[in-house]
């Protein structure tokens, strides 16, 4: 190979490496946190004292807030953190408590410099997963849910609009709408709601290609305003990786 051909080849190799490194640096990851909403006190007051488990408005906000702080320390620099919050429940509880709960949620966004997205339906959550950002260049590296759930679905507003039921949810049957390529291969997913590990976690893995840690049994948010943040497990419950 002549000197000129060698130099031409060397320049081409260096250019290819530079383009590859530029493409790699352009790749971002996004960590998504989802918070459901609190019950209304008027409904919780109908329960027996030992069964009232969702009285503090901030159960699903404080847990998310402290988890966001942890994620910012643990994830690679440049990781985007997006917080999806079910707005309607906080509006209802605002009217009941006479407190600026929407502003309280927004103060978490401002303090930690994250992206806050209010949502109103389960499809809003799926649509954000699929296309909130360009999933060709920004894969989801983590997904965590704080809120009510049963073995089949996330219940975003349990006992908020109507006593003892949910009018806004994400059912496991709808998970097939999620684009499988939205998640990074090694993404970490966990539901901090009750019973998710009994059924929904398995369908989450089938839909997304990544497992979800979920509770087999109930989780415990009681006295959350007195704890640092960690969601407990009720006696006899355990975590299961779907």
N, C-alpha and C positions, 0 to 999 in steps of 0.2 A: 504493500500500500504506500503510495506516495505521501509526502508530507502534507500536501494540500488536501488530499482525500482524507488523510487521518484527522486533520484539523476540522474538516467539514463534518466528519463522523462524530468527533468529540463535541462540537457545538450542538449537533442534533441530539446527542445523548443528554447533554446538560439541559437543553431546552425541554426535553421530554420529562426529565426529573423535576424541573421547576414547575412545569404544568401540573404534574402529579401532586407535588407538594402543595401547590396553590389550591387544587381541587380538594385535597384532604383538609386543608385549613378552613375551606369554605363549609365543610360539613359541620353541622351543629346538632346538638341533641336537646330534647325538651323533656322536662319532668312535669307530669300533670298531677295535681292534687284536686280532688273533688270533695266538696263539703255539702251534705244535705242540710236541711233546716230543722229547727227545734219545734217541738210540740207547743201548743198553746196551754197555758196554765189552767184555763177554764176546763180543758179536757182532762188534763192530768189530775185535777182536783176531784174528778169523779172516780178515780182509782183508789184502792185501799192504800194506806200509807206505805206499806212495804212493797207495793207494786209501782210506785211513782218513781220513774227512773230517768225522766227527761225534763227536769224542771228548770235547769239553768240554761239560759239562751245560748251560751257560748261553748257548749260541749264540743260541737263539731268545728268551731272556729279556733279555740285554743289548741286543740290537738293538731290541727292543720298548721297553725302559726309556728308552734315549736318544731314540728316536723320540717317545715320550710327552712327554719334556721339550721337544722341538722343537715339537710340536703345541700344547702349552700356551702357547708364546710366539707362535705363528703364527695360531692360530684366534681368532675373536672372543671376548671375555669371556663367560663363562657356558656355553661349549661343554662338554658332558658328554663325558668320555672313559671308555670301557668297555673293559676288557681281558679277553678270553676266552682261557683257558689250558686245554690238555688235561692234566687232572690225573693220569691213570693212568700216563703215562710218567714223570712226576716222582716218583710213589710208587715205581715200580720202580727208578728210578735212585737214589733215596734209600736203598733197601735195599742197593744195590750199593756206593755211595760212602760209606755211613755218615755222611751229612751231612744237615742239616735243610733240604732243598731246598724243601719246601712253605713253611716259614717264610721262606726267602729270597725266594720269589716274593711272599708277602704283605707283606714289608718294602717292596717297590716300591709296592704299593698304598698303604701307610701314608705313605710319604714324599711321594708325589705327589698324595695325596688323590683317587684315582680309584676307579672301581667295578671290582672284580674278580669275574668270573664263571667258575667252574670248569665245564668241559663234558666229556662222555664219548662223544658220538656226533656224526656229521655233522649229523644232524637237530637236535641241540641248537643248533648254530650257525644253521641256517636258522630255527628257531623263535625264537631271540633276535632275528635280523634282523627277522622279521615282527612280533613282539609283545613283545620284551623291554621296550619302552616304547611308549606310545601313539603310533603312527606318524602319526596325524592331527595331532598337535601337536608331535611331536619327530621330525623327519626325520633320516636318516643323512647327514652331510656328508662322511664319509670312512670308508674301510675298507682296512686293510692286513693282509697275512698274512705271518708269518715262520715258516718250517718247510720240511719236505720236500714236494716235489710232482713230478708228471710232467705231460705235456701235457694229461692228461685229468682230473686230480684233485689236491686237497690231500691229503697223506698225513700224518696227525697223529702217527703213532707208528711210522714206518718203522724197522725193526730194533730195536724196543723189546720187543714181545711175542714176535716170531718173527724169526729172522734173514732179512734180505733182503726182507721183505714188510711190508705194513701191514695191520692189522686194524681200523683206524678211519680213515675218509676222508670227503671230500666230493667226489663225482663230478660232472662237468659235466652229466650227464644229470639230476641232482637239482636243478639251479639253477632249473628251471622252477617249483619250489615256492615260490620267493621272490616275495613280493608286490611288484609293480613300483612301487607308490607308497611303499615304505618309504624310498627314497633321494631326497635333494634333487636337483634337476635338474643342478646343477653339482658334484655330489659327486666327490671324488677317490678313486680306488681303485687299489691296487697290490698285486701278489703279489711277494714277495721270494724265492719258491721257484724251482726249476728248471723250465724248459720251459713255464710257464703261457701265455706269449704265442703258443705254437704252435697252440693249439686252445681251451683253456678260456676265455681272455680274450674271444673272440668270442661264446661262449655266455653269458658273464656279461653282456655288453652287451645281448644279445638278451633276457635274463631281467629285468634291472634297469633298462635304459634308459640306463645310464651306462657309459663305457668303463673297462677295467681295464688298467693298464700291467703287462706281464709279460715275462719273459725269453724270448728266442728262443735257446735253448741253456741252459747251466748257470750257476747262481749259485755263489758261493764264500764259505763261512762258515769256511774254515780259518783258524787263528790268530786267531779273533775275540777271544780273551781278551787278545791283544796290541795290538789295534786300538781306535780310538775306538768305532766301531760300523758303519761303512758296509759293507753287503754288496757284495762284489765280483762281477765277471763273469769266468767262465773264458774263456781265449783263444778268439776266434772267436764269442763270444756277444754279443748286444746287446739293448737294451730295445725293446719294441714295444707300442704303444698299441692295444688291441683295439677 
